[in-house]
Every structure is written in structure tokens, then in C-alpha cells.
Amino acid sequence: MTDIPSSHPRYASLKARERLVEGVRAGITSQAGLIAHGRGEAYDYLLGERTLEEAREAARVAAAMLLLADRPVMSVNGNVAALAAKQVKELQERIHELRVSRGMKEPAFVVEVNLFHRTEDRVKAITKVLRDQGVVGVLGEQPNARVPGLDHARALCSKSGVASADVVLIPLEDGDRAEALRAWDKHVIAIDLNPLARTSRAAHVTLVDELTRALPVIVEEANELEHRSQRTLASMVTGWDNPAMLVRVLGRISDRLTSLGADQLDPEGI
Ligand code: ATP
């Protein structure tokens, strides 16, 4: 990887790009994944590159859904594996522990590799990255079910994964698949920097936030919910209004744009 000095003002962003470029070289990330990342970065600029209160609230409800679910599943693609394998492992582990301590019948939080641009080599490479990081029970190499309403390889999934899940976390997903999962009666949690994306609008709960920031926030919020009753968690989920939250995020972007003064746009201030 290129040696980027940690003092560079765009260090985190440049590192993320490096990880994705490396992911393409290693056969983990698709080339189209680089473009998807660019769209995300643009929205992150507009959001101020921080976790908004709206995303934290959504993370709390997402955590409640993951703790209450009969069979929660996280769907992982090449961008997620390249950028956030460690955060995926930490989330899987903590949600599993909390579900065990709550006495859930099936406490596992299943991780399944699902690709828009599916090749068997890519699924294998992503599975290896996740396993090497400590993610357990990774599904996706032998799909034996299909998401209804989708064509070709995009529809493939596993019977013991997405097909039998009641709650599916999709950190980065294409809008078609997000809509198809919802139409299949799955409860969908999305992470997407673009509040206008079909994925963001199709989900029951959307964290409008950057993936590597958002996954640890779900862990933090799940920890806060450790001793809350099932009933309290259920009322958090039923009380959630995702479209209203998306409107608030759009308001934040619009306020930020209109309040940016000439002083902030002065080259001296950049
Ligand atoms: P949709 O089909 O949902 O309307 P889209 O065509 O933009 O939207 P894709 O190109 O399939 O969707 O996926 C890219 C999406 O992922 C973008 O909405 C982008 O904001 C989001 N994204 C990319 N990188 C990140 C990231 N690191 N964290 C969060 N979101 C991201």
C-alpha cells in the first residue's frame, strides 16, 4: 500500500480508498464497488463526515431488532469485507453474546456473503478474509435458495442464512435487492450514506452513516440495551419512523449547505 502520512488531513478517507484498491487487486472487491464508494464519500462530505444523532438513534433501534430477532443475518459484500471485516467480527461476537445472555433459542448472528457481481472466486476470497478476521460460520459459498423477484446470480442466497432470516442487516446493498428483501417480508436494517438511495428508503431502519463508523455504533447501542426487557425493545422497534428520520437527515444536509459561510470556503480555511 502507498505510504500515507497519518498527519494527512484526509488520512482516513485515503486509507479507505487504499483498502478498496487493494481489495480489487486481491479479488475481493469489484471495480464497480470503487464507484459505489465514491458515491458514498460524496454524501459523507455533505453529512460532515461524522455520525449524526439520527444515525445513532437508528443504530439503537437496529440493535433492538438484532437482539429480538428469531434469526438475524448480516449480508456482506466485497466493499464491506475490504473496509470493515474487523467491525463485522466485533458486531457478530457482541450480538451473539448478548443474545446468549438474553436466553435466545438461536443466539447466532449469521454472516452470509452475498454479491451483486457474483463470482465463485470472489465469494471464496471474501469468506477467507472474514474467517481470517475471526468471523464464524460464514455462509454464501453454497447457495441453495433464491430471493424472489431477482434475476441471475443476484438472487442466490442460503436456506440457513438470508432465506430463513427474519431480520437482515445490509451494510451496503443495491436498491433492488433491498426492495426484494423487504417484499420477502424480511425486516431490513441498512447502512447507507445516501439518504435518497432506494436502499435507504426500502429499509425499515437506515443508518445514514459511513460503514466503519456505523457498525461500532450498533455495538455501543446494543451494550446500552443489555438489561432492557423484550417488551421495551419491541416498543422501540414499533415506534420507529424511518421516513421521518430520513427527512431529518435531508434537513441536516440542507441546513449545513445553507449555513456554510464564505469564511469556511476561503482557501485559507481549507
Ligand atoms: P440505490 O440502488 O440504493 O438507489 P445506488 O445505485 O447508489 O443506490 P449502489 O451503487 O448499489 O446504490 O451502492 C452504493 C451505495 O452505497 C450508495 O448509496 C453509497 O452512498 C453507499 N456507500 C458506499 N460506500 C459506503 C460506505 N463506506 N458507508 C456507507 N455507505 C456507503
Residues whose N, C-alpha, C, O or C-beta is under 5 A from the ligand:
A	BS01	ATP	A36 H37 R39 G40 L172 E173 D174 G175 D176 I191 D192 L193 N194 A197 R198 T199 D209 E210 L211
